[in-house]
Amino acid sequence: MPRTRSDKQRLDDLRAPNAFLMMLEGRAPFEFAASLAAAPWLRKLPRGDGHPVVVFPGLGATDFTTAALRKFLDRLGYVTHPWGQGFNLGPRVGVLERCKANLRNLFEHHEQPLSLIGWSLGGVYARELAKELPDHARCVITLGTPFTGHPHATNAWRLFEFFSGHSADDPHTMERVRQAPPVPTTSIYSRTDGVVAWRCSINEPSPQAENIEVHASHCGMGVNPFALYAIADRLAQPSGQWKRFDAAGARRWFPRMRGAVSPPATH
């Protein structure tokens, strides 16, 4: 069911997370420590089937920031790849073209579609690549990615404009970015995200799109044990047999974890 005009207006009126939530971003190192403490449980997650996965870092970040996530997935049996373009300074000239060429090369090398994981702005790349090359993408998973709502409803839009040289408030670009990829797509988000307003990370209801809520910071989402569980659960699904996330199963290990099938209320 499409959003009503009032729903869209509420999204357009969104504001960036407040100063208190920004301060809570300081808990990211503790989330990494929590994932180490949860290692005995995380090791019990289903083994991967060996399919390839590409992980895209967030704005201003490099592959170093996704190393822990990739190592976690490697241990589960996946074949992970970094994005390999140094610092993510936004969609500068040639960036998405190089990402597309890399995806084509990996698809030919592995002879099968790849799962695409993107953290923050990296999730926009993952979504756009899946739209451009849907036969190359097995699924898309985003972590705190702002793909809807007002483009200024993040605390990073000025950095985006500074690094990329593009305006964050381009209605034509936002209209394209809002469209979901034609492959199974999961948005992992947190209501306590201190960088991106969480409603900007909510997929529209769709047979192939879902939203999973975790208790995490924006900067720690890629190492947060709740998020790691959700990522592993999504990747473990057999190709062509995608089903929505079952939060009840996750609560065996993480009682506070929740899944959301449709967009939460915006008022």
N, C-alpha and C positions, 0 to 999 in steps of 0.2 A: 504494500500500500504506500503510495507516494506521500511525502510530507506535505502538509497543508501550508498555505501562505504564512500562517502564524508561526508554524514550526520553523520555517525558513527564516522568518524575521528574528526569532530567538537565536538561531545560529549566527545570523549576521550581527547580532548585538553582543556576541560573546566577548569577554575580556581575557587578557592574559592572566595566568595564575598570580595570586597576590604575593606580597613579600614574605609572608609566613611560609607558604609552600616553597618559595624559592630557597629559604633557609633550610628547609627539610631536605633539599638536595644533598646536603652535607652527609646524609646517612648512606650514601652510595658505598663507601668502603665497608660499612657494616653489612650491607647486603652481600657483598663478595664473601665476607667472613661467614655469613649465614649459609651461603652455597657450599662452602667448604665443610661446615658442620653437618649439612644435609647430604653430604656425599654418599654415606652408606645407603640412604633411601634412593638417591638419584641413580645409583649404580643398578638398582633393581628395575629401572624403566625398561620397556621393550627394546631389544636390539634393533638397530637399523638394518635396512635391506641393502645397504651399500650404494644407494643412489647418490648422485652428486648434489651439493648444496653450495650456493654462493651467498656470502654475507656482505652487506653494504654498510659502512659506518655512517655516523651522523655528521651534521654540519661541523666543520672545523676539526674533524677527527680523522684518524688513519686506521689502517688495518690492525695496529697494535691494540686499539680499544675493543676489537672483536676477537682477539686471540683466545681469550678464555672461553668464549662461547664456541668458537670453532674447535678448540681442543676437547670440550665437553662432547660435541657432536661426533668428532673423530672417534672418541672412545666408545660411543654407542654404535659405531660401525658405518657412519656416513663418510663420504669423501668430500671434504669441504674445500672451498676456494675463497681467497680474499678478493676484494674488488681490484686491488693492484694499481691504483692510481694516486697513491700518496694521500695528501690531505684532501678531504672533501670540501671544496670551496664553492659548492653550488653548481648549478647547470651551466658552467661556462662553455664557450664554443668547443665543440668536439667531445665533451665529456660523455653525453648519452650515446653518441655515435660509437665511441670506444667501448662503452659498456655493452652495446648491442653486438659489436664485432666479437667481443670476448665471449658473450653468451653463445653466439653461433659456433665459435671455435670449440667451446666446451661441450656443446650439444653434439658436434660431430665427433669429438674425441671419445665421449662416453657412450654415444649412440643411444641416448635416452634423454628425456626432459629433465630439467634441473629444478629443485626447489629454490626459491628466492627469498632470502630473509633480509629485511632492512630495518635498521635502527634509526628512528627519527627521520631526518631528511632522506636517509638511505632507503627508507620504506617507499618514498615517492618514486625513487629510481626503480625499485623492484616492481611496483605496480605498473609503471609506464612500460617497462621492458616486457612484462607479461601481456600488456595490451598490444605492443608492437609485434611480439613473437609468441603468440599464445601456444603454438605447438611445441615451443622450446621450454615452456614453464609447466612444471608439475603442480606447484601450488605457490602461493605468496603468503608470507607471514610478516607483519609489521609490528614494530615495538615503539609505542608512543609517537606514531607518525601523524602529522597534521595534514590530512587530505580533504577536510571539509571545514565548514565554519568560516569565520572571518580570518583572513591571512595575518591580521595583527593580533590574533588571540594566542600569541606565543611570546615568550620573552627573548626570542632569538631572531625576530624578523629584521631588526636593524643589522645584526651580524650577517644575516643572509644577503641583504642588499649590499653591504660593504664588501663581502667576499666575492659575490657572484656578479655584481654590476647590474643585476636585474631588479625590477620593482617587485616587492612581495604582493602588492595589491593590483595584480593584473587579472581582470575578470575573465578574460578568455582562457588564460592558463589555469585559473582555479576551476573553471567549468570543466575543463578536460581532466584535471587531476581528480575531481570529485567522482568521476565515473569509475566504477569497480572493474577490475580485470575480468575477462571471461574464463577464469580458472578458479578453483577453490581458494578463497582469500580469508585470512584470519587477521583481525586487528587485536593486538594485546595492548591494553591501556590501563591507566591507573588514575583514580580520582584524586590522588595526592601528587600527581605529576606537577612539578614546580616550573616546568619550562613550557609545556604545551597544554592548553585548556583541554581537558579530557574529552569533551564533546566533539572536539575537532578530529577525534580518532575513531568515530563511530560509523561503521558501515551501514548503509541502507539495508532493510530486510531483503533477502535474496536467497534462492535455493543453494547458492554456492558462497555466500558471505556470512561471516559471523564475527562476534565481538567477545573477547574474554577479558574480564576484569581481574587484575592482580593488585596486590598491595606492594607498591614499588615506587621508587623515585624515577625520574626520567633518566638521570645519568647512571643509575644502577640497574636499569631494566635488563640489560644484556647479561647480567651476572646474578640476577635475583632468582632464588630457588623456585618461586612460584612461576615466574616466566619460563625458566628452564624446563620445568615440568610440562608446561603447556606446549612449548616448542617441540619437545621430544614426543609428546602425545600426538601432535598434528603430523609430524614427519613420519611416524610409524605406521600410518594408515596405508594399506595397499593401494597401488596406483589404480585410479578409476573407481575406488570404493570409499570416497570421502564422505564422512558423516560429521555432524556437529559435535562440538566438544561436550563431554559428559562431566559436568562439575561434580556430580555425586561420586564418581570414581576417584577424582582428584582429592576429595576430602578425606580419603583414607590416610593420605600422607600430609595434606595441608588443609586443615579444617576451615580456614578462612578464605579459601579460594572460591571464586564464583565465575560462572559463565553467563553471558547475556546473549540470547538469540536475536533479539530485536533491540533497536536503539532505546536506551533508557530515556525517561522523561526529561525534557529540557526546561522544566520550570520548577 
